[in-house]
Each structure stands twice: as structure tokens, then as C-alpha cells.
């Protein structure tokens, strides 16, 4: 076999191993997290003619990736399934990321020895689990890498090719809104190199990005009153209440370094690359090496959730992959393939085990409860829950989201002041909202809402407890039936 295809084959083999771990732990091939089922819920409604709605016919920007919803809906239309096409799209994006990593290496290396960059990407266990997650993450990584390849390729002088880069950043932003940070950093790099001669093309790039994302921004404005999706508002507000910026950025940078060092070869190569380029006074290369950390700091400032677990590295994965590629390109002593392979083995095995358990947790808790609700509640039941993916998808019941991702109108009730609930949620405010809506059932982690879960109106009727929990918000999820004073009162529905 030609050496050029070996990184792709290695990546596919790792995907196969991780799929076997899913089957071993969960008894089936499925998604690693409940969030993927949120995309499936939106995609099913879009494919069935209900537009971008979570509850059918109720439009809401409750997703961070408009492009992934559309692609998932197309996959569903073509196959009648979600797990297979969403995983396949993730794998294809992962393979594309390897190809782009190789192109970046060839662009940056004068000696032509860039094949290690392909292996640096292929051996990333975080990219493998992301590619199989059912989420938009690997597509996002691919588009960010593509944007930087185009940036590096045409950086030498202002070029109309920059406009195509603007198109790439627009598509990346439709995949994850944080891509605007990468776009801004690439634009800043161009301006620092070319100053005023770059302004007209930079304005053109910005116009293209704005043009591509404007329909999504208009949709957000219509339903949230801001340019941001409800998911951002629901997560940003409580995180700012609970975490200070300086503390979060400090912890996040340390954790980012830890996840880069999951392959020690990647970490050491990156450190050597920084030292080498700094000593050479190659400031444009130093800027590129700083991009992963600048992105991480900016994202942590805006949205204060550091990468505390394997799953949550997805918010920083493009930066981690970029750092690995840059390290493999500019490090002289760490271009030997055996070092990268040996260094990757412990991380690959650890993440494979975590991957299997994540699928097991989600399948045995949220998917199971969703199916139970479909069999044991009336079709017109109104259900409030803090996990809105598989429970909605499999129960096919109308849902109220206690966290506000798809029910943004609950946010003033939940976060008007510091409370005792998850991330400082005001449990009394949440309860008041649910009382006004007269929900029939509440499905929550009791540890997220310790006071609400003990209210006398709530009667526990079903519960699921995980023996080994690596991803769910609590070890136990409980279904409560709500008994209101007037059982026949339907006001507020």
C-alpha cells in the first residue's frame, strides 16, 4: 500500500475499534451524547416539513449548527435513518481533515517532509470520537483547517483567492458560530502582514461571511431578539453567573495543554516548534502557533465552560488539531512516525473506553427513558426535562426545556438571580414557569434541581440509575408525574 494512504487507513481502523467499543458497552451502535439526538429531532422536523422547529410547528433556534441540521435532514431523507448517515458524515469529515492537514504541512515545509502531519491528525483519539459522535464537530474541524490552509496558501500577497476563504469561513460559521474567532484571527494576520493594501479584500471577505450567515442571524433575531441562537443564550448566562473570566481562562488553558499532551509527541513537538520559530524571529509563524491559544482564551472569556472531559473537548478540537499539525511541521526532532504512534497509544485506548461508556450512558438513560415515555404517557402529554435530545426524539411528546436551549422564554425565570439549581439556576423561577405551563411530567436529574425535585406536587414514577457515569449530568434521572390542584386546568398550553 502506498504510504500516502496509510494515515487514512489508520483513522478508519480506529473508527472501527471505537464502533466495536460502542457495541461492547452499549449493545448497539449509537450516539455518544444526548446532544446528537437534539440535532436528530430538529432534522426530522425539517425533513417532515415543519421547518427549524423542535416541537413540530414551533420554530426556535435551539441548535448551534444550522448546516449540520440541514445535512442531517438530507441524510434522513435519503436513508430514513439518523445514526448511520450522521456517523458517516462525521467520518468523511475526519478523512477530509487528514487531507487538509497534509496540505497545510506541504505549504509550510520547504523540505517536503509533511507526511507526519497526516498521522498527527489520524492518530487523534479526540477527532475519532468526535467523528462518531453524531455531532457537527468533525465537520467544523475540517472547515476550520480548510480555512487556514487557504489562508496560509495565499498569505504571501493580497489575492482574490481570499474571497473564497471568506466563503469557507461563512460555511464554518454556519457549522459553529465560534468560527468567527478563527476568521477574525486570519483576517488580523493578513492585515498585520499587508496593512492598508489588504483592506479592500478583507472587507470583501467580511461581506461574504455576513452574507452567508445572514439568514441564520435573521432567524435568531426573530425568535430570540439577538443575533445568537437560543443555545448560546442558555449556556452563556449561567456560565457568567457562576464562573469568573480570569479563573475560567486560566483553568481552560491548563486543560487545553493537558488535552494536547494526550499524545506526548504532539505536545513536545508543539513546544519545540514555538521555541524554534521564536528564536528565528519568524513572527508570522509565531502568530499561527499562537492561534490555538488565542482562540481558546477568547472562547473561554465569552462562554465559560473549560474542556473538563473528553466530550467537552469538542468546543476546542479545531485548535487542538491545528496545534498538532503546526507542531509536526515545525519540529525537527519529532518528525519520526514511531514516536507519534507510541505516544498516541495510551490516549487512544483511554478515549476508546470513554467513548464506549458515553454511548452506553446515553443509550441506557436518555434513549431508554424516551422510549418508556412513549409507552407510558398520553400522546398529548406536556413534558418538562433538562435533557432534550433522546427524550423528545423517542417519546414524540411536546417538550419544555428547563435549561432554555429550546425554550428561551424560561431564561428570565431561571437566571434572574442566583439560585440553588444547576449552574446557579433559580429553582423557584423554574417551578413558576412550569406551573404556568401546567406540565404533566417532569424528567430531571434530582441533583440539578434538589429543591424542585422534592416538591409535594411531584410523584416519582420511574427512574434510571447508571452504575458508571462518564457523560450524563447525574447518575440518576427520575420521571415525575405532576399533580396540580386542578387536574383539568389546561391554561398556558
Protein Blocks (a to p, Z undefined) as FASTA:
>chain_A
ZZklmmmmmmmmmmmmmmmmmmmmnopacdfbfklmmmmmmmmmmmnonajafbehiacd
fbfblklmmmmmmmmmmnopaklmmmmmmmmmmmmmmmmmmmmmmmmpmnlpamlmmmmm
mmmmklmmmmmnopaklmmmmmmmmmmmmmmmmmmpgcfklmmmmmmmmmmmmmpmklmm
mmmmmmmmmmmmnmmmlmmmmmmmmmmmmmmmmmmmmmmmmmnopabdfklmmmmmmmmm
mpcfklmmmmmmmmmmmmmmmpmklmmmmmmmmmmmmmnopaklmmmmmmmmmmmmmmmm
mmccdcfbfklmmmmmmmmmmmmmmmmmmpmklmcfklmmmmmmmmmmmmmmmmmmmmmm
mmmmmmmmmmmmmmmccfkbccddfbfklmmmmnopacddfkommmmmlmmmmmmpccfb
ehhiafklmmmmmmmnopabdcddfklmmmlmmpfkbccfbdcddfbdckbmbfbdcddd
dddfblmlcghZZ
